[in-house]
Amino acid sequence: MTYSLTQLAPGAYDLLLNGEIIGSVVRNGSRQPYTWTAELLVNLPQNKRPAPFKGIEHDFPTLEELCAWLGNPQVKVNRRESEPI
């Protein structure tokens, strides 16, 4: 299984498994220290959830720890430059 993350905005990512969106990764809180949550979109029975998910949500103290838990997925960062007003 190959996970990847696609940034939507600072602190928010789509979580993809083999190219299909299956969940999200979000930063919680407005001040440091932040926590990060990986969440599946569908509440599947535990035996049908993709590894390493045991629950629907899993919390981590850093994005790096969350990524390590997912097997170090490719992360696509949104690098759009701001448009002139």
VEXDREN-2710 file (C-alpha; in Angstrom, 1 decimal):
% VEXDREN-2710
k/r/px/py/pz
1/MET/0.0/0.0/0.0
2/THR/1.3/3.4/-1.0
3/TYR/0.1/6.5/0.8
4/SER/0.6/10.1/-0.4
5/LEU/-0.4/13.5/1.0
6/THR/-1.6/16.4/-1.1
7/GLN/-1.6/19.8/0.6
8/LEU/-4.8/21.7/0.3
9/ALA/-3.9/24.7/2.6
10/PRO/-1.4/25.2/5.4
11/GLY/-2.1/22.4/7.9
12/ALA/-4.6/20.5/5.7
13/TYR/-3.9/17.5/3.4
14/ASP/-5.8/15.0/1.4
15/LEU/-4.7/11.4/2.4
16/LEU/-4.5/9.2/-0.7
17/LEU/-4.0/5.4/-0.9
18/ASN/-2.8/4.2/-4.3
19/GLY/-4.0/7.5/-5.8
20/GLU/-7.5/7.4/-4.2
21/ILE/-8.6/9.9/-1.5
22/ILE/-9.4/7.9/1.6
23/GLY/-9.0/10.5/4.3
24/SER/-7.4/13.7/5.6
25/VAL/-4.6/14.9/7.6
26/VAL/-5.1/18.1/9.6
27/ARG/-3.2/20.3/12.0
28/ASN/-5.1/20.9/15.3
29/GLY/-4.9/24.1/17.3
30/SER/-4.0/27.7/16.5
31/ARG/-0.9/27.8/18.6
32/GLN/2.1/25.6/19.0
33/PRO/2.5/22.9/20.1
34/TYR/0.2/21.6/17.4
35/THR/-1.1/18.1/17.1
36/TRP/-1.9/16.3/13.9
37/THR/-4.8/14.0/13.1
38/ALA/-5.1/11.3/10.3
39/GLU/-8.7/10.5/9.7
40/LEU/-10.4/8.1/7.3
41/LEU/-13.4/9.4/5.4
42/VAL/-15.5/6.2/5.7
43/ASN/-16.1/4.4/9.0
44/LEU/-15.1/0.9/7.8
45/PRO/-15.2/-2.1/10.1
46/GLN/-11.8/-2.5/11.7
47/ASN/-10.9/-5.6/9.6
48/LYS/-11.5/-3.6/6.4
49/ARG/-9.5/-0.5/7.4
50/PRO/-6.2/0.0/5.5
51/ALA/-3.1/-0.6/7.6
52/PRO/-1.9/0.9/9.9
53/PHE/-5.4/2.3/10.8
54/LYS/-6.9/0.6/13.9
55/GLY/-9.4/3.4/14.4
56/ILE/-11.0/6.1/12.3
57/GLU/-8.7/8.8/13.7
58/HIS/-5.2/8.7/15.0
59/ASP/-3.4/11.7/16.7
60/PHE/0.3/12.5/16.6
61/PRO/2.4/15.3/18.2
62/THR/4.2/16.1/14.9
63/LEU/3.5/15.8/11.1
64/GLU/6.9/13.9/10.9
65/GLU/5.6/11.2/13.3
66/LEU/2.4/10.9/11.4
67/CYS/4.2/10.5/8.2
68/ALA/6.5/7.8/9.7
69/TRP/3.4/5.9/10.9
70/LEU/2.1/6.0/7.3
71/GLY/5.4/4.7/5.9
72/ASN/6.9/8.0/4.9
73/PRO/4.4/9.0/2.1
74/GLN/5.2/11.3/-0.8
75/VAL/4.0/14.8/0.2
76/LYS/2.9/17.2/-2.5
77/VAL/3.1/20.8/-1.2
78/ASN/0.9/23.5/-2.5
79/ARG/3.4/26.1/-3.8
80/ARG/1.0/28.5/-5.5
81/GLU/2.3/32.0/-5.5
82/SER/-0.1/34.7/-4.4
83/GLU/-1.8/36.5/-7.2
84/PRO/-1.7/40.3/-7.4
85/ILE/-4.8/42.0/-6.1
END
